[in-house]
Amino acid sequence: MKETILNRVPHPVYILGENNEVIKTFHKSNGMARVAQITKSIGEIGGIPITNTVFGKADKLPTHKKGVYYIVSNLVKTALPERADLLTPSNMVRDDTGMIIGCRSLDL
């Protein structure tokens, strides 16, 4: 069975080789996996608003299918520890200004 990787983050994911050449691009998909969040104001410190954010369920992910993997954010992957089909970009590569230009691998 051929394995498939689908991107569920809102930007392309570039897999880079040793010389930072792009060896695979996962274009952004029609659906993005998200985690619900609720942010509540809890006061202020020195005039700066202080909040507390609680994360809930992840959504917009298809049910698990054998041989299909999804690139998601670390937040989504953490919210769904029972899912063995979620991948996150790993071994990030940055340019001279510190901007992420890709990654060397995907973490299962």
Biopython code that builds the backbone (N, CA, C, O; Angstrom):
import numpy as np
from Bio.PDB.StructureBuilder import StructureBuilder

atoms = [
    (1, "MET", "N", (0.835, -1.179, 0.000)),
    (1, "MET", "CA", (0.000, 0.000, 0.000)),
    (1, "MET", "C", (0.887, 1.252, 0.000)),
    (1, "MET", "O", (1.840, 1.347, 0.774)),
    (2, "LYS", "N", (0.570, 2.184, -0.853)),
    (2, "LYS", "CA", (1.317, 3.431, -0.921)),
    (2, "LYS", "C", (0.894, 4.349, 0.223)),
    (2, "LYS", "O", (-0.296, 4.531, 0.481)),
    (3, "GLU", "N", (1.880, 4.920, 0.900)),
    (3, "GLU", "CA", (1.589, 5.842, 1.988)),
    (3, "GLU", "C", (1.499, 7.267, 1.440)),
    (3, "GLU", "O", (2.227, 7.638, 0.520)),
    (4, "THR", "N", (0.601, 8.050, 2.016)),
    (4, "THR", "CA", (0.342, 9.410, 1.575)),
    (4, "THR", "C", (0.492, 10.358, 2.757)),
    (4, "THR", "O", (0.072, 10.049, 3.872)),
    (5, "ILE", "N", (1.094, 11.517, 2.500)),
    (5, "ILE", "CA", (1.206, 12.557, 3.520)),
    (5, "ILE", "C", (0.459, 13.785, 3.006)),
    (5, "ILE", "O", (0.720, 14.261, 1.902)),
    (6, "LEU", "N", (-0.471, 14.293, 3.813)),
    (6, "LEU", "CA", (-1.247, 15.479, 3.464)),
    (6, "LEU", "C", (-0.957, 16.596, 4.453)),
    (6, "LEU", "O", (-0.841, 16.357, 5.655)),
    (7, "ASN", "N", (-0.841, 17.803, 3.947)),
    (7, "ASN", "CA", (-0.531, 18.966, 4.766)),
    (7, "ASN", "C", (-1.823, 19.568, 5.316)),
    (7, "ASN", "O", (-2.728, 19.895, 4.550)),
    (8, "ARG", "N", (-1.913, 19.716, 6.637)),
    (8, "ARG", "CA", (-3.081, 20.330, 7.284)),
    (8, "ARG", "C", (-2.686, 21.562, 8.091)),
    (8, "ARG", "O", (-3.362, 21.909, 9.059)),
    (9, "VAL", "N", (-1.595, 22.228, 7.701)),
    (9, "VAL", "CA", (-1.218, 23.513, 8.293)),
    (9, "VAL", "C", (-1.430, 24.589, 7.232)),
    (9, "VAL", "O", (-1.496, 24.272, 6.044)),
    (10, "PRO", "N", (-1.541, 25.869, 7.641)),
    (10, "PRO", "CA", (-1.918, 26.922, 6.687)),
    (10, "PRO", "C", (-0.800, 27.472, 5.806)),
    (10, "PRO", "O", (-0.925, 28.568, 5.261)),
    (11, "HIS", "N", (0.285, 26.727, 5.664)),
    (11, "HIS", "CA", (1.401, 27.179, 4.833)),
    (11, "HIS", "C", (2.097, 25.961, 4.239)),
    (11, "HIS", "O", (1.952, 24.854, 4.757)),
    (12, "PRO", "N", (2.847, 26.149, 3.164)),
    (12, "PRO", "CA", (3.596, 25.010, 2.613)),
    (12, "PRO", "C", (4.652, 24.522, 3.609)),
    (12, "PRO", "O", (5.153, 25.295, 4.426)),
    (13, "VAL", "N", (4.976, 23.252, 3.530)),
    (13, "VAL", "CA", (6.046, 22.672, 4.343)),
    (13, "VAL", "C", (7.115, 22.189, 3.368)),
    (13, "VAL", "O", (6.847, 21.385, 2.475)),
    (14, "TYR", "N", (8.337, 22.699, 3.560)),
    (14, "TYR", "CA", (9.454, 22.346, 2.695)),
    (14, "TYR", "C", (10.394, 21.400, 3.444)),
    (14, "TYR", "O", (10.873, 21.727, 4.530)),
    (15, "ILE", "N", (10.654, 20.238, 2.865)),
    (15, "ILE", "CA", (11.630, 19.305, 3.410)),
    (15, "ILE", "C", (12.942, 19.601, 2.695)),
    (15, "ILE", "O", (13.007, 19.571, 1.466)),
    (16, "LEU", "N", (13.996, 19.890, 3.474)),
    (16, "LEU", "CA", (15.271, 20.310, 2.905)),
    (16, "LEU", "C", (16.331, 19.231, 3.058)),
    (16, "LEU", "O", (16.353, 18.493, 4.043)),
    (17, "GLY", "N", (17.202, 19.155, 2.069)),
    (17, "GLY", "CA", (18.339, 18.241, 2.111)),
    (17, "GLY", "C", (19.518, 18.884, 2.830)),
    (17, "GLY", "O", (19.404, 19.965, 3.406)),
    (18, "GLU", "N", (20.646, 18.194, 2.781)),
    (18, "GLU", "CA", (21.844, 18.644, 3.503)),
    (18, "GLU", "C", (22.335, 20.024, 3.077)),
    (18, "GLU", "O", (22.862, 20.773, 3.900)),
    (19, "ASN", "N", (22.167, 20.366, 1.803)),
    (19, "ASN", "CA", (22.616, 21.663, 1.300)),
    (19, "ASN", "C", (21.468, 22.668, 1.217)),
    (19, "ASN", "O", (21.530, 23.636, 0.459)),
    (20, "ASN", "N", (20.418, 22.423, 2.009)),
    (20, "ASN", "CA", (19.217, 23.261, 2.060)),
    (20, "ASN", "C", (18.441, 23.295, 0.748)),
    (20, "ASN", "O", (17.643, 24.204, 0.521)),
    (21, "GLU", "N", (18.675, 22.305, -0.118)),
    (21, "GLU", "CA", (17.862, 22.204, -1.324)),
    (21, "GLU", "C", (16.515, 21.576, -0.962)),
    (21, "GLU", "O", (16.445, 20.687, -0.114)),
    (22, "VAL", "N", (15.457, 22.042, -1.606)),
    (22, "VAL", "CA", (14.121, 21.506, -1.344)),
    (22, "VAL", "C", (14.021, 20.135, -1.997)),
    (22, "VAL", "O", (14.161, 20.003, -3.213)),
    (23, "ILE", "N", (13.775, 19.107, -1.169)),
    (23, "ILE", "CA", (13.645, 17.756, -1.722)),
    (23, "ILE", "C", (12.185, 17.312, -1.805)),
    (23, "ILE", "O", (11.857, 16.364, -2.518)),
    (24, "LYS", "N", (11.305, 18.012, -1.065)),
    (24, "LYS", "CA", (9.874, 17.718, -1.135)),
    (24, "LYS", "C", (9.116, 18.922, -0.619)),
    (24, "LYS", "O", (9.504, 19.529, 0.379)),
    (25, "THR", "N", (8.031, 19.266, -1.302)),
    (25, "THR", "CA", (7.155, 20.346, -0.858)),
    (25, "THR", "C", (5.769, 19.782, -0.614)),
    (25, "THR", "O", (5.219, 19.070, -1.454)),
    (26, "PHE", "N", (5.213, 20.104, 0.539)),
    (26, "PHE", "CA", (3.823, 19.765, 0.836)),
    (26, "PHE", "C", (3.060, 21.080, 0.822)),
    (26, "PHE", "O", (3.161, 21.880, 1.752)),
    (27, "HIS", "N", (2.293, 21.296, -0.246)),
    (27, "HIS", "CA", (1.538, 22.539, -0.378)),
    (27, "HIS", "C", (0.412, 22.569, 0.638)),
    (27, "HIS", "O", (-0.067, 21.526, 1.082)),
    (28, "LYS", "N", (-0.013, 23.795, 1.010)),
    (28, "LYS", "CA", (-1.100, 23.884, 1.979)),
    (28, "LYS", "C", (-2.351, 23.256, 1.388)),
    (28, "LYS", "O", (-2.583, 23.313, 0.181)),
    (29, "SER", "N", (-3.141, 22.664, 2.249)),
    (29, "SER", "CA", (-4.321, 21.952, 1.792)),
    (29, "SER", "C", (-5.567, 22.795, 1.968)),
    (29, "SER", "O", (-5.512, 23.900, 2.509)),
    (30, "ASN", "N", (-6.686, 22.270, 1.512)),
    (30, "ASN", "CA", (-7.959, 22.961, 1.654)),
    (30, "ASN", "C", (-8.432, 23.002, 3.104)),
    (30, "ASN", "O", (-9.149, 23.922, 3.497)),
    (31, "GLY", "N", (-8.037, 22.018, 3.892)),
    (31, "GLY", "CA", (-8.481, 21.958, 5.280)),
    (31, "GLY", "C", (-7.315, 22.116, 6.229)),
    (31, "GLY", "O", (-6.262, 21.510, 6.032)),
    (32, "MET", "N", (-7.494, 22.930, 7.261)),
    (32, "MET", "CA", (-6.447, 23.123, 8.249)),
    (32, "MET", "C", (-6.933, 22.588, 9.582)),
    (32, "MET", "O", (-8.035, 22.916, 10.021)),
    (33, "ALA", "N", (-6.126, 21.774, 10.222)),
    (33, "ALA", "CA", (-6.460, 21.272, 11.548)),
    (33, "ALA", "C", (-6.210, 22.376, 12.565)),
    (33, "ALA", "O", (-5.178, 23.047, 12.529)),
    (34, "ARG", "N", (-7.144, 22.552, 13.454)),
    (34, "ARG", "CA", (-7.046, 23.592, 14.477)),
    (34, "ARG", "C", (-7.425, 23.019, 15.840)),
    (34, "ARG", "O", (-8.074, 21.977, 15.939)),
    (35, "VAL", "N", (-7.008, 23.719, 16.875)),
    (35, "VAL", "CA", (-7.411, 23.383, 18.230)),
    (35, "VAL", "C", (-8.232, 24.555, 18.755)),
    (35, "VAL", "O", (-7.810, 25.708, 18.668)),
    (36, "ALA", "N", (-9.400, 24.252, 19.296)),
    (36, "ALA", "CA", (-10.249, 25.300, 19.862)),
    (36, "ALA", "C", (-9.533, 25.927, 21.051)),
    (36, "ALA", "O", (-8.843, 25.244, 21.807)),
    (37, "GLN", "N", (-9.706, 27.224, 21.202)),
    (37, "GLN", "CA", (-9.103, 27.889, 22.351)),
    (37, "GLN", "C", (-10.047, 28.936, 22.902)),
    (37, "GLN", "O", (-10.788, 29.592, 22.170)),
    (38, "ILE", "N", (-9.995, 29.072, 24.211)),
    (38, "ILE", "CA", (-10.780, 30.089, 24.903)),
    (38, "ILE", "C", (-9.795, 30.900, 25.737)),
    (38, "ILE", "O", (-9.061, 30.352, 26.559)),
    (39, "THR", "N", (-9.790, 32.218, 25.513)),
    (39, "THR", "CA", (-8.903, 33.104, 26.254)),
    (39, "THR", "C", (-9.749, 34.017, 27.134)),
    (39, "THR", "O", (-10.661, 34.692, 26.657)),
    (40, "LYS", "N", (-9.432, 34.024, 28.423)),
    (40, "LYS", "CA", (-10.166, 34.848, 29.384)),
    (40, "LYS", "C", (-9.224, 35.857, 30.018)),
    (40, "LYS", "O", (-8.065, 35.558, 30.305)),
    (41, "SER", "N", (-9.743, 37.050, 30.227)),
    (41, "SER", "CA", (-8.989, 38.084, 30.925)),
    (41, "SER", "C", (-8.972, 37.733, 32.412)),
    (41, "SER", "O", (-10.005, 37.406, 32.995)),
    (42, "ILE", "N", (-7.780, 37.805, 33.019)),
    (42, "ILE", "CA", (-7.701, 37.503, 34.456)),
    (42, "ILE", "C", (-7.142, 38.678, 35.261)),
    (42, "ILE", "O", (-6.917, 38.565, 36.466)),
    (43, "GLY", "N", (-6.925, 39.792, 34.589)),
    (43, "GLY", "CA", (-6.454, 40.980, 35.300)),
    (43, "GLY", "C", (-5.394, 41.714, 34.521)),
    (43, "GLY", "O", (-5.332, 41.644, 33.294)),
    (44, "GLU", "N", (-4.569, 42.414, 35.253)),
    (44, "GLU", "CA", (-3.468, 43.135, 34.610)),
    (44, "GLU", "C", (-2.314, 43.272, 35.586)),
    (44, "GLU", "O", (-2.487, 43.226, 36.804)),
    (45, "ILE", "N", (-1.142, 43.441, 35.016)),
    (45, "ILE", "CA", (0.064, 43.673, 35.799)),
    (45, "ILE", "C", (0.748, 44.889, 35.192)),
    (45, "ILE", "O", (1.160, 44.863, 34.033)),
    (46, "GLY", "N", (0.865, 45.933, 35.964)),
    (46, "GLY", "CA", (1.513, 47.158, 35.489)),
    (46, "GLY", "C", (0.859, 47.730, 34.246)),
    (46, "GLY", "O", (1.537, 48.276, 33.376)),
    (47, "GLY", "N", (-0.455, 47.606, 34.162)),
    (47, "GLY", "CA", (-1.190, 48.140, 33.017)),
    (47, "GLY", "C", (-1.208, 47.225, 31.806)),
    (47, "GLY", "O", (-1.790, 47.577, 30.780)),
    (48, "ILE", "N", (-0.586, 46.063, 31.903)),
    (48, "ILE", "CA", (-0.552, 45.095, 30.803)),
    (48, "ILE", "C", (-1.653, 44.057, 31.040)),
    (48, "ILE", "O", (-1.676, 43.428, 32.098)),
    (49, "PRO", "N", (-2.566, 43.862, 30.080)),
    (49, "PRO", "CA", (-3.608, 42.848, 30.259)),
    (49, "PRO", "C", (-2.994, 41.451, 30.387)),
    (49, "PRO", "O", (-2.087, 41.091, 29.637)),
    (50, "ILE", "N", (-3.494, 40.677, 31.339)),
    (50, "ILE", "CA", (-3.050, 39.312, 31.566)),
    (50, "ILE", "C", (-4.234, 38.385, 31.284)),
    (50, "ILE", "O", (-5.346, 38.607, 31.762)),
    (51, "THR", "N", (-3.967, 37.348, 30.501)),
    (51, "THR", "CA", (-5.021, 36.408, 30.123)),
    (51, "THR", "C", (-4.613, 34.981, 30.451)),
    (51, "THR", "O", (-3.459, 34.701, 30.775)),
    (52, "ASN", "N", (-5.583, 34.093, 30.359)),
    (52, "ASN", "CA", (-5.348, 32.664, 30.515)),
    (52, "ASN", "C", (-6.043, 31.978, 29.354)),
    (52, "ASN", "O", (-7.244, 32.158, 29.149)),
    (53, "THR", "N", (-5.289, 31.187, 28.591)),
    (53, "THR", "CA", (-5.833, 30.487, 27.442)),
    (53, "THR", "C", (-5.919, 29.003, 27.745)),
    (53, "THR", "O", (-4.957, 28.390, 28.207)),
    (54, "VAL", "N", (-7.092, 28.435, 27.475)),
    (54, "VAL", "CA", (-7.324, 27.004, 27.648)),
    (54, "VAL", "C", (-7.607, 26.425, 26.271)),
    (54, "VAL", "O", (-8.405, 26.975, 25.512)),
    (55, "PHE", "N", (-6.950, 25.309, 25.949)),
    (55, "PHE", "CA", (-7.124, 24.677, 24.658)),
    (55, "PHE", "C", (-8.080, 23.502, 24.783)),
    (55, "PHE", "O", (-8.077, 22.777, 25.778)),
    (56, "GLY", "N", (-8.887, 23.333, 23.765)),
    (56, "GLY", "CA", (-9.888, 22.269, 23.763)),
    (56, "GLY", "C", (-9.606, 21.226, 22.718)),
    (56, "GLY", "O", (-8.463, 20.813, 22.526)),
    (57, "LYS", "N", (-10.654, 20.801, 22.041)),
    (57, "LYS", "CA", (-10.565, 19.727, 21.056)),
    (57, "LYS", "C", (-10.006, 20.217, 19.724)),
    (57, "LYS", "O", (-10.189, 21.369, 19.333)),
    (58, "ALA", "N", (-9.327, 19.313, 19.049)),
    (58, "ALA", "CA", (-8.862, 19.589, 17.688)),
    (58, "ALA", "C", (-9.993, 19.273, 16.721)),
    (58, "ALA", "O", (-10.808, 18.383, 16.963)),
    (59, "ASP", "N", (-10.026, 20.018, 15.625)),
    (59, "ASP", "CA", (-11.057, 19.755, 14.625)),
    (59, "ASP", "C", (-10.486, 19.848, 13.218)),
    (59, "ASP", "O", (-9.313, 20.168, 13.024)),
    (60, "LYS", "N", (-11.323, 19.568, 12.260)),
    (60, "LYS", "CA", (-11.001, 19.615, 10.825)),
    (60, "LYS", "C", (-9.938, 18.597, 10.423)),
    (60, "LYS", "O", (-9.134, 18.840, 9.523)),
    (61, "LEU", "N", (-9.950, 17.453, 11.106)),
    (61, "LEU", "CA", (-9.073, 16.344, 10.732)),
    (61, "LEU", "C", (-9.943, 15.160, 10.350)),
    (61, "LEU", "O", (-10.835, 14.773, 11.104)),
    (62, "PRO", "N", (-9.691, 14.586, 9.194)),
    (62, "PRO", "CA", (-10.442, 13.380, 8.822)),
    (62, "PRO", "C", (-10.135, 12.240, 9.796)),
    (62, "PRO", "O", (-9.127, 12.271, 10.502)),
    (63, "THR", "N", (-10.995, 11.258, 9.826)),
    (63, "THR", "CA", (-10.723, 10.089, 10.657)),
    (63, "THR", "C", (-9.508, 9.363, 10.093)),
    (63, "THR", "O", (-9.171, 9.491, 8.916)),
    (64, "HIS", "N", (-8.868, 8.603, 10.959)),
    (64, "HIS", "CA", (-7.663, 7.871, 10.578)),
    (64, "HIS", "C", (-7.956, 6.890, 9.439)),
    (64, "HIS", "O", (-8.941, 6.153, 9.471)),
    (65, "LYS", "N", (-7.080, 6.900, 8.438)),
    (65, "LYS", "CA", (-7.147, 5.945, 7.321)),
    (65, "LYS", "C", (-5.784, 5.303, 7.192)),
    (65, "LYS", "O", (-4.764, 5.990, 7.236)),
    (66, "LYS", "N", (-5.759, 4.014, 7.037)),
    (66, "LYS", "CA", (-4.496, 3.289, 6.923)),
    (66, "LYS", "C", (-3.684, 3.844, 5.751)),
    (66, "LYS", "O", (-4.198, 3.984, 4.642)),
    (67, "GLY", "N", (-2.417, 4.157, 6.009)),
    (67, "GLY", "CA", (-1.512, 4.639, 4.973)),
    (67, "GLY", "C", (-1.574, 6.125, 4.704)),
    (67, "GLY", "O", (-0.857, 6.618, 3.833)),
    (68, "VAL", "N", (-2.431, 6.873, 5.442)),
    (68, "VAL", "CA", (-2.544, 8.320, 5.242)),
    (68, "VAL", "C", (-2.065, 9.022, 6.513)),
    (68, "VAL", "O", (-2.509, 8.711, 7.618)),
    (69, "TYR", "N", (-1.151, 9.976, 6.332)),
    (69, "TYR", "CA", (-0.600, 10.751, 7.437)),
    (69, "TYR", "C", (-0.890, 12.227, 7.191)),
    (69, "TYR", "O", (-1.034, 12.656, 6.046)),
    (70, "TYR", "N", (-0.974, 12.999, 8.269)),
    (70, "TYR", "CA", (-1.300, 14.418, 8.175)),
    (70, "TYR", "C", (-0.228, 15.246, 8.877)),
    (70, "TYR", "O", (0.148, 14.955, 10.012)),
    (71, "ILE", "N", (0.265, 16.292, 8.182)),
    (71, "ILE", "CA", (1.167, 17.256, 8.805)),
    (71, "ILE", "C", (0.290, 18.242, 9.561)),
    (71, "ILE", "O", (-0.603, 18.861, 8.983)),
    (72, "VAL", "N", (0.551, 18.385, 10.865)),
    (72, "VAL", "CA", (-0.229, 19.273, 11.718)),
    (72, "VAL", "C", (0.720, 20.064, 12.615)),
    (72, "VAL", "O", (1.924, 19.806, 12.641)),
    (73, "SER", "N", (0.173, 21.016, 13.339)),
    (73, "SER", "CA", (0.974, 21.764, 14.308)),
    (73, "SER", "C", (1.239, 20.905, 15.538)),
    (73, "SER", "O", (0.549, 19.915, 15.778)),
    (74, "ASN", "N", (2.241, 21.295, 16.308)),
    (74, "ASN", "CA", (2.519, 20.598, 17.561)),
    (74, "ASN", "C", (1.320, 20.664, 18.505)),
    (74, "ASN", "O", (1.061, 19.713, 19.243)),
    (75, "LEU", "N", (0.597, 21.768, 18.487)),
    (75, "LEU", "CA", (-0.567, 21.925, 19.349)),
    (75, "LEU", "C", (-1.646, 20.895, 19.015)),
    (75, "LEU", "O", (-2.237, 20.296, 19.913)),
    (76, "VAL", "N", (-1.898, 20.694, 17.727)),
    (76, "VAL", "CA", (-2.887, 19.699, 17.301)),
    (76, "VAL", "C", (-2.426, 18.302, 17.687)),
    (76, "VAL", "O", (-3.204, 17.510, 18.218)),
    (77, "LYS", "N", (-1.164, 18.003, 17.421)),
    (77, "LYS", "CA", (-0.634, 16.673, 17.749)),
    (77, "LYS", "C", (-0.716, 16.404, 19.251)),
    (77, "LYS", "O", (-1.048, 15.290, 19.657)),
    (78, "THR", "N", (-0.424, 17.394, 20.070)),
    (78, "THR", "CA", (-0.499, 17.248, 21.517)),
    (78, "THR", "C", (-1.935, 17.042, 21.990)),
    (78, "THR", "O", (-2.177, 16.309, 22.950)),
    (79, "ALA", "N", (-2.884, 17.685, 21.319)),
    (79, "ALA", "CA", (-4.301, 17.555, 21.694)),
    (79, "ALA", "C", (-4.872, 16.187, 21.336)),
    (79, "ALA", "O", (-5.920, 15.798, 21.851)),
    (80, "LEU", "N", (-4.184, 15.453, 20.452)),
    (80, "LEU", "CA", (-4.689, 14.156, 19.987)),
    (80, "LEU", "C", (-3.627, 13.072, 20.163)),
    (80, "LEU", "O", (-3.178, 12.496, 19.173)),
    (81, "PRO", "N", (-3.212, 12.778, 21.403)),
    (81, "PRO", "CA", (-2.135, 11.812, 21.616)),
    (81, "PRO", "C", (-2.469, 10.400, 21.149)),
    (81, "PRO", "O", (-1.565, 9.590, 20.944)),
    (82, "GLU", "N", (-3.743, 10.098, 20.979)),
    (82, "GLU", "CA", (-4.149, 8.758, 20.531)),
    (82, "GLU", "C", (-3.976, 8.554, 19.026)),
    (82, "GLU", "O", (-4.050, 7.422, 18.548)),
    (83, "ARG", "N", (-3.747, 9.628, 18.277)),
    (83, "ARG", "CA", (-3.617, 9.524, 16.825)),
    (83, "ARG", "C", (-2.181, 9.197, 16.447)),
    (83, "ARG", "O", (-1.258, 9.927, 16.808)),
    (84, "ALA", "N", (-1.992, 8.102, 15.722)),
    (84, "ALA", "CA", (-0.662, 7.668, 15.283)),
    (84, "ALA", "C", (-0.379, 8.081, 13.843)),
    (84, "ALA", "O", (0.578, 7.602, 13.234)),
    (85, "ASP", "N", (-1.210, 8.971, 13.297)),
    (85, "ASP", "CA", (-1.067, 9.387, 11.900)),
    (85, "ASP", "C", (-0.741, 10.872, 11.761)),
    (85, "ASP", "O", (-0.880, 11.438, 10.677)),
    (86, "LEU", "N", (-0.310, 11.506, 12.852)),
    (86, "LEU", "CA", (-0.027, 12.935, 12.826)),
    (86, "LEU", "C", (1.469, 13.198, 12.845)),
    (86, "LEU", "O", (2.197, 12.661, 13.681)),
    (87, "LEU", "N", (1.918, 14.026, 11.918)),
    (87, "LEU", "CA", (3.326, 14.381, 11.758)),
    (87, "LEU", "C", (3.497, 15.869, 12.000)),
    (87, "LEU", "O", (2.617, 16.664, 11.670)),
    (88, "THR", "N", (4.636, 16.248, 12.577)),
    (88, "THR", "CA", (4.952, 17.663, 12.752)),
    (88, "THR", "C", (6.327, 17.953, 12.161)),
    (88, "THR", "O", (7.216, 17.104, 12.222)),
    (89, "PRO", "N", (6.513, 19.135, 11.593)),
    (89, "PRO", "CA", (7.832, 19.493, 11.086)),
    (89, "PRO", "C", (8.865, 19.438, 12.212)),
    (89, "PRO", "O", (8.592, 19.834, 13.345)),
    (90, "SER", "N", (10.064, 18.934, 11.873)),
    (90, "SER", "CA", (11.121, 18.774, 12.869)),
    (90, "SER", "C", (12.462, 19.147, 12.253)),
    (90, "SER", "O", (12.594, 19.227, 11.032)),
    (91, "ASN", "N", (13.446, 19.372, 13.101)),
    (91, "ASN", "CA", (14.777, 19.767, 12.647)),
    (91, "ASN", "C", (14.683, 20.992, 11.731)),
    (91, "ASN", "O", (15.102, 20.957, 10.573)),
    (92, "MET", "N", (14.127, 22.065, 12.276)),
    (92, "MET", "CA", (13.884, 23.281, 11.506)),
    (92, "MET", "C", (15.181, 23.897, 10.993)),
    (92, "MET", "O", (16.219, 23.835, 11.651)),
    (93, "VAL", "N", (15.101, 24.490, 9.812)),
    (93, "VAL", "CA", (16.242, 25.167, 9.189)),
    (93, "VAL", "C", (15.870, 26.639, 9.044)),
    (93, "VAL", "O", (14.786, 26.973, 8.566)),
    (94, "ARG", "N", (16.782, 27.514, 9.463)),
    (94, "ARG", "CA", (16.541, 28.964, 9.400)),
    (94, "ARG", "C", (17.539, 29.634, 8.463)),
    (94, "ARG", "O", (18.652, 29.148, 8.261)),
    (95, "ASP", "N", (17.113, 30.762, 7.895)),
    (95, "ASP", "CA", (18.023, 31.529, 7.049)),
    (95, "ASP", "C", (18.867, 32.450, 7.928)),
    (95, "ASP", "O", (18.802, 32.373, 9.154)),
    (96, "ASP", "N", (19.662, 33.322, 7.297)),
    (96, "ASP", "CA", (20.566, 34.203, 8.037)),
    (96, "ASP", "C", (19.839, 35.200, 8.939)),
    (96, "ASP", "O", (20.432, 35.725, 9.882)),
    (97, "THR", "N", (18.567, 35.465, 8.660)),
    (97, "THR", "CA", (17.803, 36.406, 9.476)),
    (97, "THR", "C", (17.013, 35.708, 10.580)),
    (97, "THR", "O", (16.350, 36.365, 11.382)),
    (98, "GLY", "N", (17.083, 34.384, 10.619)),
    (98, "GLY", "CA", (16.366, 33.633, 11.644)),
    (98, "GLY", "C", (15.003, 33.121, 11.218)),
    (98, "GLY", "O", (14.315, 32.457, 11.994)),
    (99, "MET", "N", (14.610, 33.423, 9.992)),
    (99, "MET", "CA", (13.310, 32.954, 9.490)),
    (99, "MET", "C", (13.396, 31.473, 9.136)),
    (99, "MET", "O", (14.388, 31.022, 8.564)),
    (100, "ILE", "N", (12.355, 30.725, 9.477)),
    (100, "ILE", "CA", (12.310, 29.305, 9.130)),
    (100, "ILE", "C", (12.095, 29.177, 7.625)),
    (100, "ILE", "O", (11.177, 29.775, 7.064)),
    (101, "ILE", "N", (12.948, 28.394, 6.983)),
    (101, "ILE", "CA", (12.820, 28.180, 5.529)),
    (101, "ILE", "C", (12.405, 26.747, 5.195)),
    (101, "ILE", "O", (12.075, 26.439, 4.050)),
    (102, "GLY", "N", (12.424, 25.886, 6.194)),
    (102, "GLY", "CA", (12.024, 24.495, 5.961)),
    (102, "GLY", "C", (12.440, 23.639, 7.138)),
    (102, "GLY", "O", (12.836, 24.137, 8.191)),
    (103, "CYS", "N", (12.339, 22.340, 6.931)),
    (103, "CYS", "CA", (12.734, 21.391, 7.971)),
    (103, "CYS", "C", (13.428, 20.199, 7.313)),
    (103, "CYS", "O", (13.308, 19.981, 6.107)),
    (104, "ARG", "N", (14.139, 19.449, 8.108)),
    (104, "ARG", "CA", (14.859, 18.292, 7.586)),
    (104, "ARG", "C", (14.065, 16.997, 7.696)),
    (104, "ARG", "O", (14.362, 16.016, 7.015)),
    (105, "SER", "N", (13.039, 17.002, 8.571)),
    (105, "SER", "CA", (12.279, 15.773, 8.773)),
    (105, "SER", "C", (10.884, 16.075, 9.295)),
    (105, "SER", "O", (10.552, 17.215, 9.619)),
    (106, "LEU", "N", (10.083, 15.032, 9.367)),
    (106, "LEU", "CA", (8.761, 15.108, 9.989)),
    (106, "LEU", "C", (8.770, 14.174, 11.184)),
    (106, "LEU", "O", (9.242, 13.041, 11.090)),
    (107, "ASP", "N", (8.252, 14.644, 12.301)),
    (107, "ASP", "CA", (8.260, 13.885, 13.549)),
    (107, "ASP", "C", (6.932, 13.159, 13.727)),
    (107, "ASP", "O", (5.865, 13.761, 13.601)),
    (108, "LEU", "N", (7.005, 11.856, 14.023)),
    (108, "LEU", "CA", (5.800, 11.058, 14.230)),
    (108, "LEU", "C", (5.445, 11.022, 15.695)),
    (108, "LEU", "O", (4.456, 10.396, 16.075)),
]
sb = StructureBuilder()
sb.init_structure("model")
sb.init_model(0)
sb.init_chain("A")
sb.init_seg("    ")
for serial, (resi, resn, name, xyz) in enumerate(atoms, 1):
    if name == "N":
        sb.init_residue(resn, " ", resi, " ")
    sb.init_atom(name, np.array(xyz, "f"), 0.0, 1.0, " ", f" {name:<3s}", serial, name[0])
structure = sb.get_structure()
